[in-house]
Amino acid sequence: MNDGQKRFDQRDIPSFLPTWELLAMLAEECCELGQAALKVRRCLDDLNPTRMTFNEALAKLNEEWADVLLVIRQLNIIDQPLVYEIMNQKHERWLNHLREHEKGETDHGQEN
């Protein structure tokens, strides 16, 4: 572990805040992450310009991602192995959808 890293104890924040407050914080931080992602997207073209530079927007995205991860780590209700399993399944489904779309096989009238 280098000087910039800290070992987080999952019990430190929950000793001050109940689970329902951590969930509210998670929702708030997820909203801020979404806003940061949209700001990065705006920096990618000049259609809807922003005063923020791409590097500033990217730094904000990383900051908000860190906030989301910090709150998630404090919640003792997240099943990490299950999350990774779900991510793998969704990744495969997403990739298959993109491949089907590339081949022109996607039915745009139905939800996938």
C-alpha positions as CSV (number, residue, x, y, z in Angstrom):
1,M,0.0,0.0,0.0
2,N,1.5,3.4,-1.0
3,D,1.1,6.7,0.8
4,G,-2.0,7.6,-1.3
5,Q,-3.9,4.5,-0.2
6,K,-5.8,3.9,3.0
7,R,-7.1,0.6,4.2
8,F,-10.9,1.2,4.7
9,D,-12.6,-0.5,7.6
10,Q,-16.1,-1.4,6.6
11,R,-17.2,-0.7,10.2
12,D,-16.0,2.8,10.6
13,I,-18.8,4.8,8.8
14,P,-21.7,2.5,9.7
15,S,-20.9,3.0,13.4
16,F,-22.1,6.6,12.8
17,L,-24.7,6.2,10.1
18,P,-27.5,3.6,9.7
19,T,-28.0,1.6,6.5
20,W,-30.9,3.6,5.3
21,E,-28.8,6.8,5.5
22,L,-26.0,5.1,3.6
23,L,-28.5,4.0,0.9
24,A,-29.7,7.6,0.6
25,M,-26.1,8.8,0.2
26,L,-25.6,6.1,-2.4
27,A,-28.6,7.3,-4.4
28,E,-27.2,10.9,-4.2
29,E,-23.7,9.9,-5.2
30,C,-25.1,7.8,-8.1
31,C,-27.0,10.9,-9.4
32,E,-23.8,13.0,-9.2
33,L,-21.9,10.2,-11.1
34,G,-24.6,10.3,-13.8
35,Q,-24.2,14.1,-14.1
36,A,-20.5,13.8,-14.3
37,A,-20.8,11.2,-17.1
38,L,-23.1,13.5,-19.0
39,K,-20.6,16.4,-18.6
40,V,-17.8,14.2,-20.1
41,R,-20.2,13.3,-22.9
42,R,-20.8,17.1,-23.6
43,C,-17.0,17.6,-23.8
44,L,-16.7,15.1,-26.6
45,D,-18.3,17.3,-29.1
46,D,-19.4,21.0,-29.6
47,L,-23.1,20.3,-30.0
48,N,-23.9,21.5,-26.4
49,P,-20.6,23.1,-25.2
50,T,-19.6,23.4,-21.6
51,R,-17.1,25.7,-19.8
52,M,-15.5,22.6,-18.3
53,T,-12.5,21.1,-20.1
54,F,-12.4,17.4,-20.9
55,N,-9.7,16.8,-18.3
56,E,-11.8,18.7,-15.6
57,A,-14.9,16.7,-16.5
58,L,-12.9,13.4,-16.4
59,A,-11.5,14.3,-13.0
60,K,-15.0,15.0,-11.8
61,L,-16.2,11.6,-13.1
62,N,-13.3,9.9,-11.3
63,E,-14.2,11.8,-8.1
64,E,-17.8,10.8,-8.3
65,W,-17.0,7.2,-9.1
66,A,-14.8,7.2,-5.9
67,D,-17.7,8.5,-3.9
68,V,-20.0,5.8,-5.1
69,L,-17.4,3.1,-4.4
70,L,-16.8,4.5,-0.9
71,V,-20.4,4.4,0.0
72,I,-20.9,0.9,-1.5
73,R,-17.9,-0.4,0.6
74,Q,-19.6,0.8,3.7
75,L,-22.8,-1.1,3.0
76,N,-22.5,-4.6,4.4
77,I,-25.5,-5.7,2.2
78,I,-23.7,-5.9,-1.1
79,D,-22.8,-9.4,-2.2
80,Q,-19.6,-8.8,-4.2
81,P,-19.4,-12.3,-5.8
82,L,-23.0,-12.0,-6.9
83,V,-22.3,-8.6,-8.3
84,Y,-19.4,-9.9,-10.4
85,E,-21.5,-12.8,-11.6
86,I,-24.3,-10.4,-12.6
87,M,-21.8,-8.1,-14.3
88,N,-20.4,-11.0,-16.4
89,Q,-23.9,-12.0,-17.5
90,K,-24.9,-8.5,-18.4
91,H,-21.6,-8.0,-20.2
92,E,-22.2,-11.0,-22.3
93,R,-25.8,-10.0,-23.1
94,W,-24.7,-6.5,-24.0
95,L,-22.0,-7.8,-26.3
96,N,-24.4,-10.2,-28.0
97,H,-26.9,-7.3,-28.5
98,L,-24.2,-5.2,-30.1
99,R,-23.2,-8.1,-32.4
100,E,-26.8,-8.7,-33.4
101,H,-27.3,-5.0,-34.1
102,E,-24.2,-4.9,-36.2
103,K,-25.6,-7.8,-38.3
104,G,-29.0,-6.0,-38.5
105,E,-30.7,-8.7,-36.5
106,T,-32.1,-6.5,-33.7
107,D,-35.8,-6.0,-33.5
108,H,-36.0,-2.3,-32.5
109,G,-39.7,-2.6,-31.7
110,Q,-39.2,-4.8,-28.7
111,E,-37.3,-4.4,-25.4
112,N,-34.3,-6.5,-24.8
